[in-house]
Amino acid sequence: MARTRTAATFASPVMQASRWLAGVSLPPDRPLINVSQAAPVDPPPAALRAEMARLVQDEPATHLYGPVLGLPALRAEVAQQFSAAYGGAIGAENVAITAGCNQAFCAAIAALTAEGDELILPVPWYFNHKMWLDMAGVHAVPLPCGPEMLPDPDHAARLITPRTRAIVLVTPNNPCGVEYPADLVAGFAALARRHGITLIVDETYRDFDSRPGAPHDLFTDPDWAETLVQLYSFSKAYRLTGHRTGAMIAHPDLLAQVEKFMDTVIICAPQLGQRAALWGMQNLGQWLAGERAEILDRRAAIEENLPRLTDAGWRLLGVGAYFAYVEHPHDMPSDSLAQHLVARAGVLALPGTMFMPEGDAAGARQMRIAFANVDRAGIAQLFDRLADFRP
């Protein structure tokens, strides 16, 4: 059998990690602390669930196909709110609604690249981005980050070739949590513009950015659509992970190509998720502000409990949004350490090897902690277990 593109990439890291739990029996006084997945496990708020129940019962269109690029009302709401948030001009024609942000990325790559093209990814990278590039026949060019886990536009410039089609930034970052400074993002936009390539900015976690105001000013450029593609997820904002609702903001010409991808893969994003996202945007602003405050408090708890870890030889490399990215002190690679932590500390976390090119030595020293589902008390307990762990 011929080697397929899916066979050319690695197994799903989250599914691989979940299999480490098989056969593990943890004592009642040490239940599992799961910091492996960056998705809320709680259901949507009660008011949104009630609206979703009403939609299912009373709105027949909820069960039908809709426009391929999304509900017009949701596209318009995204355009209006994002224009206000970023101080720019975004029209409904610039917005597509996708089945989650992962699909937004896949659609963007399908619209922008051909076989053998290249795309620059800062590392540590989001593993699903790398997986899709492998499956699309696109070469991922790693851009190593500096000690503050920030990529460098000058370094990226040296990686650009005639086959480069785009650069991807994720901010706040997954896996590192770092919020990219506005001038850094602007530097990458200027680089992309000079070379006639696209800057893809994945802002899945924008609702949990600690900074007041707009995190960048790219949309204030009247010609932003010539360079920029922004990706977004409603899953994190409104706990709609299972309803698969995301968005892409881009030039209408690019969205015409995205429409082809969507029509052949899913036809349209799920109607219930779209309608729930619209209701959430129109009614849950105050609730979402509370969610943001809670996540920022958990980030503060990470920093407050950090001395317990640093005294044991760990080092914090980045923190923000849902993530803390750490360097461990143990004499074993992080993929082995992660499996030991499950059975011996009751902690499920992802190793840095899952976010790095194969064989990268830095990944063997690093781990990602996704703390969106762990409260202050859980964070203190997590750090106690990590600090006390001995291989």
C-alpha positions in Angstrom: 0.0 0.0 0.0 1.3 3.4 -0.9 2.3 5.8 1.9 -0.5 8.3 2.3 -0.3 11.9 3.5 -2.1 11.0 6.7 0.5 8.2 7.3 3.2 10.8 6.8 2.2 12.8 9.9 2.2 11.8 13.6 -0.6 10.4 15.7 -2.9 12.9 17.4 -1.0 14.0 20.6 -4.1 14.4 22.7 -5.4 11.0 21.8 -2.0 9.5 22.4 -1.8 11.1 25.8 -5.3 9.9 26.8 -4.2 6.3 26.1 -1.5 6.7 28.8 -4.4 6.4 31.3 -5.2 2.9 30.3 -4.7 0.5 33.2 -3.6 3.2 35.6 -5.3 3.1 39.0 -4.9 6.2 41.1 -5.6 6.2 44.9 -8.8 8.1 46.0 -6.7 10.7 47.8 -4.8 11.5 44.6 -7.2 11.8 41.7 -6.0 12.7 38.3 -5.2 16.3 37.5 -5.7 16.6 33.8 -3.8 19.5 32.3 -3.4 18.0 28.8 -6.1 19.6 26.7 -6.8 23.3 26.1 -10.6 23.2 26.0 -13.2 24.0 28.7 -14.9 20.9 30.1 -17.9 22.8 31.6 -21.1 23.2 29.4 -22.2 26.6 28.1 -23.8 28.9 30.7 -27.4 28.1 31.6 -28.8 31.0 29.6 -27.1 29.9 26.5 -28.1 26.3 27.0 -31.7 27.5 27.3 -31.5 29.4 24.1 -29.9 26.4 22.4 -32.8 24.2 23.6 -35.3 26.8 22.2 -33.4 26.8 18.9 -33.6 23.0 18.6 -37.3 22.9 19.5 -38.6 26.1 17.8 -36.4 27.0 14.9 -36.6 24.5 12.0 -33.7 26.1 10.2 -31.4 25.0 13.0 -31.6 21.5 11.5 -30.9 22.5 7.9 -28.0 23.4 5.7 -27.1 27.1 5.7 -24.9 29.3 3.6 -21.5 27.8 3.1 -19.6 30.8 4.5 -21.9 31.1 7.5 -25.1 32.7 8.8 -25.3 36.3 7.5 -26.3 37.6 10.9 -23.3 36.0 12.6 -20.9 37.2 9.9 -22.2 40.7 10.3 -21.9 40.5 14.1 -18.3 39.3 14.0 -17.5 42.1 11.6 -19.1 44.7 13.7 -17.7 43.6 17.1 -14.2 42.9 15.7 -14.1 46.3 13.9 -14.9 48.0 17.2 -12.4 45.9 19.2 -9.5 46.4 16.7 -10.3 49.9 15.5 -10.5 48.8 11.9 -12.8 48.3 9.0 -14.0 44.7 8.7 -17.1 43.9 6.6 -19.4 40.9 6.7 -17.9 40.0 3.3 -14.5 39.6 5.1 -15.9 36.9 7.5 -16.4 33.2 7.1 -17.8 30.9 9.7 -16.0 27.5 10.0 -16.5 24.3 11.9 -14.0 25.3 14.6 -10.8 27.2 14.4 -8.9 24.1 13.3 -11.0 24.0 10.2 -10.4 27.7 9.6 -6.7 26.9 9.5 -7.2 24.0 7.2 -9.3 26.0 4.9 -6.8 28.9 4.8 -4.0 26.5 3.9 -6.1 24.9 1.2 -6.8 28.3 -0.3 -3.3 29.7 -0.1 -1.0 26.8 -0.9 -0.1 24.2 -3.5 1.8 20.9 -3.3 5.4 21.5 -2.2 4.8 25.1 -0.9 6.3 26.2 2.4 4.8 27.8 5.5 6.8 29.3 8.4 5.7 28.1 11.9 7.3 29.4 15.1 8.3 26.5 17.4 7.1 25.3 19.8 4.2 25.0 17.3 0.6 24.0 17.7 0.7 20.3 16.7 -2.5 20.3 14.7 -1.1 23.0 12.4 1.9 20.8 11.7 -0.3 17.8 11.1 -2.5 19.5 8.6 0.5 20.9 6.7 1.9 17.3 6.5 -1.4 16.1 5.2 -1.7 19.0 2.7 1.7 18.3 1.2 3.0 21.7 2.5 6.5 21.9 4.1 6.5 23.4 7.6 9.6 25.5 8.1 10.4 25.8 11.8 11.2 29.3 13.2 12.9 28.8 16.6 11.7 31.2 19.3 14.0 33.1 21.6 14.4 32.8 25.4 11.1 34.7 26.0 9.4 32.3 23.6 8.9 35.1 21.0 9.7 34.6 17.3 11.9 37.1 15.5 10.9 38.7 12.2 14.5 39.1 11.1 15.1 35.3 11.6 11.9 34.6 9.7 13.1 36.8 6.8 16.1 34.5 6.4 13.7 31.5 6.0 11.6 32.9 3.2 12.1 31.2 -0.2 10.3 31.4 -3.5 8.0 28.6 -2.2 7.0 30.4 1.0 3.3 31.3 1.1 2.6 32.3 4.6 3.8 32.8 8.2 1.6 31.7 11.1 1.5 33.4 14.5 -0.6 32.1 17.4 -1.2 34.8 20.1 -1.8 34.3 22.9 0.3 31.4 22.1 -0.5 27.7 22.2 1.5 26.0 23.7 3.6 28.7 25.4 0.8 31.1 26.6 2.9 34.1 25.6 1.1 37.2 24.3 3.0 38.6 21.3 3.6 42.4 21.6 1.8 44.6 19.1 5.0 45.8 17.6 6.2 42.3 17.0 3.0 41.3 15.2 3.3 44.5 13.2 6.9 43.5 12.3 5.7 40.2 10.9 2.9 41.9 9.0 5.4 44.3 7.4 7.7 41.3 6.5 4.8 39.5 4.9 3.8 42.5 2.9 7.3 43.1 1.6 7.5 39.5 0.4 4.0 39.3 -1.0 3.0 36.5 1.3 0.2 36.0 3.9 0.4 36.5 7.6 -2.0 34.1 9.4 -2.7 35.2 13.0 -4.5 32.6 15.0 -6.3 34.4 17.9 -8.2 31.5 19.3 -7.5 32.8 22.9 -8.0 36.5 22.2 -10.8 36.7 24.8 -8.3 35.8 27.5 -5.5 38.2 26.6 -4.4 40.0 29.8 -3.9 43.4 28.0 -6.6 46.0 27.8 -7.6 47.2 24.4 -6.7 45.7 21.0 -3.7 43.3 21.1 -2.5 44.7 17.7 -3.4 47.4 15.2 -3.2 45.4 12.0 -6.9 46.0 11.1 -6.3 49.8 11.2 -4.4 49.5 7.9 -7.0 50.1 5.2 -5.1 47.5 3.1 -5.0 44.9 5.8 -6.8 42.3 3.7 -4.0 42.2 1.2 -1.7 40.5 3.8 -3.7 39.4 6.9 -5.8 36.3 7.6 -7.2 36.2 11.2 -8.5 33.0 12.8 -10.8 32.8 15.8 -12.7 30.2 17.9 -16.0 30.5 19.6 -15.3 27.3 21.5 -13.2 28.9 24.2 -15.4 32.0 24.6 -18.8 30.3 25.0 -17.8 26.7 25.8 -19.0 25.5 22.5 -16.2 23.0 21.8 -18.5 20.2 20.8 -20.5 22.4 18.5 -17.5 23.3 16.3 -17.8 27.0 15.5 -14.9 29.1 14.4 -14.2 32.1 12.1 -11.8 33.4 9.5 -11.4 37.1 8.6 -9.8 37.7 5.2 -10.1 39.2 1.8 -13.3 38.2 0.0 -11.3 36.8 -2.9 -9.6 34.3 -0.5 -13.0 33.5 1.1 -14.2 32.6 -2.4 -11.6 29.8 -2.4 -12.4 28.9 1.2 -16.0 28.5 0.2 -15.0 25.7 -2.2 -13.1 23.9 0.6 -16.0 24.3 3.0 -18.6 23.1 0.5 -16.8 19.9 -0.2 -15.7 19.1 3.4 -18.7 20.1 5.6 -21.0 22.2 3.4 -21.5 24.6 6.4 -20.5 24.9 10.0 -23.2 23.3 12.3 -26.2 25.5 12.5 -26.8 25.1 16.3 -23.2 26.3 17.1 -23.5 29.3 14.8 -26.8 30.4 16.3 -25.5 29.8 19.8 -22.4 31.9 19.0 -24.5 34.7 17.6 -26.7 34.7 20.8 -23.5 34.6 22.9 -22.0 37.6 21.1 -25.1 39.6 21.6 -26.0 38.6 25.2 -23.0 37.3 27.1 -20.5 40.1 27.1 -20.6 40.5 30.9 -20.5 36.7 31.4 -17.4 36.5 29.1 -15.7 39.2 31.0 -16.1 37.1 34.2 -14.6 34.1 32.4 -11.7 36.2 31.4 -11.2 37.4 34.9 -11.2 33.8 36.2 -8.6 32.7 33.7 -6.4 35.7 34.5 -6.8 34.8 38.2 -5.6 31.3 37.5 -2.6 32.7 35.6 -1.9 34.8 38.7 -2.1 31.6 40.8 0.5 30.0 38.5 2.9 32.8 39.1 2.2 32.9 42.9 2.8 29.2 43.3 5.9 29.2 41.0 8.5 29.3 43.8 7.5 25.8 44.8 8.5 24.6 41.3 11.6 26.7 40.8 12.9 25.5 44.2 12.7 22.0 42.7 14.5 23.0 39.5 11.7 23.7 37.2 11.6 26.9 35.1 8.7 28.8 33.7 9.2 29.7 30.1 5.8 31.3 29.3 2.4 31.8 30.8 -0.9 33.3 29.5 -4.4 32.4 28.2 -4.9 28.7 29.0 -1.2 27.7 29.3 2.0 27.6 31.3 5.0 26.3 29.4 7.8 24.9 31.6 11.2 23.4 31.5 11.7 20.3 33.7 14.8 19.4 35.8 14.7 15.6 35.3 17.2 13.3 33.6 14.8 11.9 31.1 13.1 13.2 27.9 9.7 14.9 28.4 7.8 12.3 26.5 9.0 9.6 29.0 8.5 12.0 32.0 4.9 12.7 31.0 4.0 9.0 31.1 5.7 8.6 34.5 3.8 11.6 35.9 0.5 9.9 35.1 1.1 6.7 37.1 3.3 8.2 39.9 1.9 11.7 40.4 -1.6 11.6 38.9 -0.8 14.3 36.4 -1.6 14.2 32.7 0.3 16.9 30.8 1.7 17.0 27.3 5.5 16.9 26.7 7.3 19.5 24.7 8.3 16.8 22.2 4.7 17.0 20.9 5.2 20.7 20.0 8.6 20.4 18.3 10.2 19.0 15.2 11.3 15.4 15.8 14.6 15.2 17.5 14.6 18.8 18.8 16.6 18.8 22.1 14.6 21.6 23.6 11.3 19.7 23.4 12.8 17.0 25.5 13.2 19.5 28.3 9.8 21.1 28.1 6.2 20.5 29.0 2.8 22.3 28.5 0.4 22.8 31.3 -3.2 23.7 30.2 -4.8 25.1 33.3 -8.2 26.3 31.9 -10.0 23.5 33.9 -7.9 23.7 37.1 -8.8 26.3 39.8 -6.5 28.0 42.3 -6.6 25.1 44.7 -6.0 22.6 41.9 -3.0 24.7 40.6 -1.4 24.6 44.1 -1.9 20.9 44.3 -0.5 20.4 40.8 2.6 22.3 41.6 3.0 20.3 44.8 2.9 17.1 42.9 5.3 18.3 40.3 7.8 19.6 42.8 7.7 16.4 44.9 8.0 14.1 41.9 11.1 12.0 41.7 11.6 9.6 38.7 
